[in-house]
Amino acid sequence: MPSKPNFVPVPGSERAPMPGTRAVGAPNPNDRIEVTVRVRQRPANRRGAAQSVAQSAAEAPQLEQRQYMSQAEFAQTFGADPKDIAAVKKFAKTFGLDVVSSSVARRSVVLAGTVEAMTKAFDVDLQEQTAPDAQGTFRVRVGPVNVPSELSGIVEGVFGLDDRPQASPHFRILEPNGSEHIAQARAGGQAYTPIQVAQFYHFPPGFDGSGQTIAIIELGGGYRKRDLTAYFKKLGVKSPAVSAISVDGGKNQPAGDPNSADGEVMLDIEVAGAVATGAKLAVYFAPNTDRGFLDAITTAVHDTRRKPSVISISWGAAESDWTAQAITNMNQAFQEAATLGVTIFCASGDNGSNDGVANNGNPPDRQAHVDFPASSPFAVACGGTFVNATGATIQEETVWNDGVNGGATGGGVSDTFDVPSYQSATKIPKSVNASQRVGRGVPDIAGNASPRSGYLVRVDGKEFPIGGTSAVAPLWAGLTALLNQALGKPIGFLNPLLYQLGGKGILHDITTGNNDITNSGGYPAGPGWDACTGWGSPHGEKLLKALKNGH
């Protein structure tokens, strides 16, 4: 081990104290932990990925002109330089860390070692903390991660030293115990099966998603096969092929409580599986940390075995809750997905324009926030609506806003990302915050999300309605699987196409309602794109026709 190497901070790795927590001491220095080290792209091509995406999508927004890379081409062109990976391995050996795995395509090296070795290798101080609503303790660091100066410019992120909970699932449940409570909460609405919702939105008939794999990212909870079998049997459709993929030790581990992350997992599988019965569903389970979230995404994007063409993500947190290195690396992973022809849908959140942000555990901070990863310019951000339908016809569709207790769709203006080129002609409002910033507008599209018009699902042996923008991501993912099958090629990066088609009657424009539930100064719906429902909810048959006609 070197005596005193010159350390430099990894850009964007600074971590703030976690509000509302209590320190419980230092972690055991002999405990073994793992970290993921992300390295830069090949030096000759650091600008290439951005140019590739712009060329294949923003500058060539007609579907037939798109040329996507294969996994092998991507790894060779935009993956890590083997010399950089070798440099990280040398660093690991110097500090007594083990190399668990490495990936050129994912630009990742996984290292393992004791807490003591990790703190010396990355020049950090780790503390054990707990929170009132947390089970057990977690490691927390404050300040930056540091690396020896010879790795400066090579390492773009280090994840796993701090394992605080990073994200929340974006679903809203109508209590499965107590019909009176359900009746009260459902006042003015009713619940629907995913198949009924697909009918409302005219999903194209004659297609079932065969030949497609939908990746679903989960940061907790699990599913039971018997529940899925019973659910799809009752719907009268075949059960989809579902596989569980472990990432960073995450597992399909149902808690047995419908109010837990089980509700998220089952909602995602049952919605996507009901509308795309022929698609395969690959569920990537990872720990609820920034490392777990990032690794689940990069694993799905670069999965050469299952080759997902669509990814559904129903977890997230306000942009202000993330480190810059996490946002940068996850956004890069989404950019890589666009280059490979993979479409990503992200729920925009269930806490209105404030996104549930509080100051040190106190009431909301009265500022507007958008949710990440939905705010990534390379993700399709999914907002929520309330639907009132008769038979297979929607009678009314408005912005989902059931108040503080019932939830409301996320949406607004990003504090992190500038306006992407495909939104350049969109009338994005100024932020309602004092900054009046104009940035990336969220969401891009919407769909049924209110628990009052929620989805009838089965979780842990019980059937009841669930809402939330969590349902919109797998709904659109299922629709995209149908479209990919019908078109005979992946749609890939959808946003440039959506913004060409917006305002042309391809989607149902939502013009009534707003997403302010905390007096944060929310955003109203109106004609055209808006910062609570985007371009609106889908009309699957019209969307397919437009895509076939050259968009």
N, C-alpha and C positions, 0 to 999 in steps of 0.2 A: 504494500500500500504506500502511495506517495506520502511524503511528510506533510506538506501543506500545498496542495495544488491550487492554482488560481481558478476560482469558480466564477462563473458568469450566470446571471439569471436567464431562464428560458422565457422569451417574450410572451407576455399574456398569461403567465402561470400564477400571478398573484391571486391569493385567496383571502377573502375577508372572513372575520369571525362569523360564526353561525349564530344568528339571533335566537334568544330564548333557550339556550342550552346551558348545561352546568358541567363544569370540569370535574372529572372523577379520578384524575391522576395520569401518570404516564403509562403507555402501553408496555407490556412485557417485552424487554429488549430481545428475548429469545424467540418470540413469536415469528413465524414465517409468513411473509406476505408476497404478493405478486404485483408488478407494475407493467404497464404497456408503454413503451417508448416509441413515439412516432417520429420518423425522420423525413427529411425533405424529399421532393421528387428528384429524379435524375437532373443534375445541374444544367444540362443542355436543353431541358424541356420544361423548366419551371413555369414558363408562360404558355406552354403548349396546350395544357388541359383547358385553360380558359378559352384559348383560340379555337380549340376543337369543339367545345360546347357552343360557342358563339356561331361557329360555322354550321354545325349540324342542326342548330335550333333557332336561335334568335335571328341569324342572318339568312337562314333557309327554312322558314317556318311552314313550308309545304311538306307534307308527310312523305311523298314519294321521292323527295330530294335528299332525305336524311340517310346518312351512312353511319352506322354505329360500329364501334370497335369490338373485336372479340376480346375475351379475357386475356388471351396470350399476347395479342397486340398491345393491349393496355399495359400489361406488366412490363413489356419490353420498352414501351415508349414513355410511360408516365409513372412507372413504379419506382421503387427505391434503387439507388446505385448500390450494388453489392459491396462496394468499398465503404459506404456509409454504415451499412449493417455490420460490416466487419469491425469498424471503429467502435460501435456501441458494444459489440461482443468483447473487444479488447478492454474497454472501460469496465465492463462487468467483471471480467477476470481479475482486473487490478483491485477491485473493491470486494472480492469474494462473493460475487453474486452469480447465480446459475442462470444460464440461458435456457428457457423453457421451449421457446419456439421463435421463428422469425418468418416473415412473409414479405417478398418483394412487392407483390401487388398491393397489399394492405399497408405497406411502408411501416411495418410494426415489428418490434422486438419485445418479446415478453421475458421479463427477468424476475427471478425469485431470490429471496434472501431473508435474513432476520431483520427485525425492526432496527436493531443497532447498526447493521451493515447498510441498510437503506438510508438511514438518517445521515451517515457519514458520506455515502456515495452521492447523495443529492443535497447535502448541506441544508437539511430542514429539521425543524423541531416538531415532533408529533405528540399530540395529547389525546387522551380518551375523554369523550364527552357523552352526555346523554341529554335527551329532550323529554318534556312531559308526555308527549304522545308517541315516543319511540320505544321499541322493544329492544332492550339491551343497550349497548354502547357502540360508538363508532369513533374512528380515528379522524382527527381534524388537524390541519396545518393552517398557519396564517403566514402570509407573505409569499414570495416566489419559490419555485423549485430552481435549484442551481445545478449546473453541470461543469465539469472541467473545461477550461477555455478551448481545448482542442476539439471539443464537440460543439462549440458555438457556431450557429448557422446550420449545423447538421440536424440537431434535435429540435423538433417543432412542438413537442408536447410530451409530458410525462403524466400518466394517469394511474391512480390506484394507491398513492400514498395517503390521500385523504379519501375516506370511503363514506362520507356523510350521504344521507339520502338525497338524490338529485332531482327526481321528477315525480309527478303525481299522475295517476290515471285520470282521464277526462270523461268519466261517466257519472250519471246521476241516477240513483235507484229510487224506485217507489217501493217502500218497505214491504217485503214479502210476507211479513207476519201482521195480519190485521187488515181485513177487507175494508173496514170503515176508513182507515187512514188512506188506503188506496183510492177509495171513492172520493174522498175530499180532495186529494191531490190531483185526481183526474178530472175535476170539475171543468166543464167546457171542452173536454177532449176524450179520446179513447186510444187504446193501444192497438198496434197492428203487428202482424208478422212481417219479417223481412220480405217475404214474397209479395205481400200486399203493397209494401212501400215500393218495391221494384215495379209493380203494375202502375202505381200512381205516376211514376217517373218514366213510364214507357220504355223500360229496358228492352232491347231488341229481341224478339222471339226467335227461336230456332238455334240459339247458341247457348252453350253451358260452360264455356271457359276451358274446354278440353285442350290439352297441350300447353296450358299455362300453369305456372306456379306462383301463388301469392305468398309472399313472406309477411309474417306478422311479428312485430317486435314486442316482447313482454318483459317487464322488469319485476315480476313477482307473480304469485298465484299459480294456478294450473287448471287443467281440465281432466274430467273423468270420461273415459270412453263410453261408459254406460249412459251417462247423461246425454252425450252427443247422439248415441244410437236412438234413445227414446225421443229426443227432440226432433230429429229429422224424420223419424218414422211417423210422428204425429203430423208433421208438415206434409207428409206424403211424397218426400223426395229422398233420393239415395244419400247416405252419409258420405261426406267428402273424405278423401284420403288425407289424414292429418299426421304429421310427424313432428316430434319435439327435438330441437337441437340445443345442446348445452353450450353456453358461452361463458367463459370465466367461472365455471362451477355452478352457474344458474341451472335450475331444474324445473321440470313440470311437477310442481308441488302444491296441489290444491290445499287450501287452508280449511275448507269445510264451512266457510262463512260467506254467504252471498254478498255481504257488504265489503269483503276484502277484495284484493286484486283478482280473485276468482271471477268476480263480476265482469272485470275488464276482459280477461282471457276468453270467457265463454261468449260474451257479447261479440267480440271480434271474430271468433271462429264461426259462430252461428249466423251472423249477418253475412259475412263473405261467403260462407259455405252454402247458404240458402239461395243466394242469387247467382252463384257460379258453381253449380253442383259438380261440374266435370273438372274443375281446377284442383290441383293439389295445394294443400295448405301446409306451409313450413313455418312452425312457430319457434322463434329464437328466444330462448329464456336466458336472461342475464341478470346479475345483481343490479339493484337500483342505486347505481353510482355513476359518476360521469364516465369512468372507465368502462363499466358494464354497458352503458348506453352506446358509447362510441364503438366498442368492440362488436356489439350485436349488429350494428348497422354495417360496419365494414365487412363482417363475416357474411351477412346476407348479400351485400352488393357484389362481393367477389366469390360467391359460392359456385364453384364450377361443377358441383355435383347436381344440385337441385335447380340451378339457373333460374331464380325468380325473375319475372318480368315486371312485377308490381310489388311494392312494399307498403304496408299499412302500419302507421305509428299513431297510437292513441295516448301517448305519455308526453309530458312536457313540463316546462316551468317558465316563469317570466324571464325575459332576457337578462334582467338585473340579477338573477340568481345564478348565472353561469360565469365561469372564468372565460377570458378572451381566448385562451388556448383551446378550450372545449368547443366554443362556438366556431372558431376557425377550422378545427379539424373535422368537426361534424359537417360543416358546410362544404368542406373539400370532399368529404365522402359522398355527399349528395351530388356534387358536381361530377364526381367519378361515375355515379349512377347514370346521370344524364348522358355522359359520353358512351356508356355501355348500352343505352336504350332501356333503362329501368325507370319506371314511373314511381314516384314516392308521394304518398298522401299523408298529411299530418293534421291531427285534430288541433283546432285553434284555441281550445280552452273553454271552460264552463263557468267562468266567474266574471263575465262581462268585460267592459273596457279596462277594468282595474287588474284583471287576471289574478285576483286573490292576494296581491302583495300587501304585506303589513310591515310596520316598523317595529322591530324588536318584540314581536308578539302582540302588539297593540292593534287597535282597529285599523282598517285599510288606510293607506297613505294618501288617499285622495288624488293620486296621480294615475294617468292612463299608462298601461303596459301591454305589450303583445307577448304572445307565448312563443318560445323556441323549443323544438326545431321548426314549428310551423312558419316562422318568419324567414327562414332560409329562402333566398331567391330561387333555389333549385328544388324546393318542395312545393307541392300543391296544398295550400292551406285550406282547411275545411271548416266552414262556419256552420251555424245551426239555425233551423227554422221550427216553427210550430205548424202542424198540418191538421186541417179539419177536412175529412173526406167522406163522401157517400159512395158506397160501392167501390169502384175502381177510379173514381174521379175526385180530384182535389177541389173542394169548394172554397177553401181559404188557406193561404200560406203567408205567414208573417215572420218577422224576426223572432227568434226564440229569446224571450225575456220573461221569466217567471219570478223575478225578484231575487233578493239576496238569498233566501232559503231555497228557492226552486232552481236558481241558476240562470245563466244567460250566455249567449254565444260570445266567445272572444273575438277580438278584432280591433284594428286601429292602425297606428303608424309606427314602424320600427324605429327604435333609438339606435340600432346597431347597423342596419343595412341601408344603403342608399337606394334610390328608385332604380330598379333594373330596367334594361332597355325595353323589355316587352310591356312595361307599365308606363312608358314615357308619354304616351298619349292619353293615359287614364287620369281622370280628375281626382287625384288623391288629395284629401283635405289636409290642411295643416294640423299638426298634433294639437289636441285640446290642452296639452301641458303648456307651461309658460314659454317653453322653447319655440313653440309653433313650428317645429321641424316638419319637413316633408321628406319622408323616407319610404322604404318598401311598404306597400299597403297590404294589409291582412284582413280577411282571407281572400282566396281566389274564387272559390265556389262554396256552395252550401248544400244542405239536405236536412231531412227531418231529424230533430235532435231533442225537442222538448220532452221531458218525462210524461207530460200530459198527452202527448201523441207518440209515446215511446214504442219500443220494439219488445214484443213478447219473446222472452228468452227463458232458457232453463239453466239454472246455476245451482250446483250442490243439491240436486234432487228437487228443487223448487222452481215453479214457473211464475213469472211476474214481469212487469214492464221495466225496462231500463232506457234512459235517454242519455243525452250528452253528445258533444261533438265527437266523442269516441266512436259513436255508431256511424258517423258520416264518413270517416276515413275508410273503414272496411267496406261500406256500401259503394263508394266510388271505386275502391280497389276491385271489388267484384264486377262492377260495370266495365272497368278497363280490361279485365280478363276477357269478358265477352267481346269487347271491341277489338282486342288484339287477335282473338280467334277469327272474328269476321273479316278483319283486314288482312290476315295472313302475315302480319309483321307487327312488331311492338310499336306502340305509339311513342314510348320514351318520354322525353321531357315535354310535358303537356302544356305548360304555361304559355309559351309563345303562340300555340294554336288557340288556346282559350281566349287570349286577348285579341286575336284576329277575329274570332267568331262572336265575341261579346257584343251585345247590343243588336244582334242580327236574328233574334228570335230562336236561337238554338237552345238557350237555357231559359228557365222561367224566372223572370226578374221579380225580386222581392222588393216592394216599395213601401211597406208599412212596418213601423216599429223602430226601436233603437236598442243599444246594448249597455246602457248606463244603469247600474244597479247600486252604486255606492256614491252617487253624486260626484263622480270623478270627471264628469263631462264626457259622456259617451258619444257614440257616432250614430247618426240616424240613417235609416234606409231611404232610398230614393231611386228614381229612374237610372238605369245603367249600373255601373259598378259602385258599390259602397263598402264602407269599412266595417260591416257586420255580417253581410251575406255575399260579398264579392259580386260575381255576375249572376248568382242565383242557383237554383236547384236544376238538376239535369232533365233533359228530354232525350233519353237514350237513342231512340230511333232517328231523331233529327241530327244528333251528334254523329252517329254512324254515317248517315248520308253525307253530311258535310265533310267528314274525313275521307270518305270514298271519292268525293268530288274534287280532291286535290289539296285539301288543307292539312 
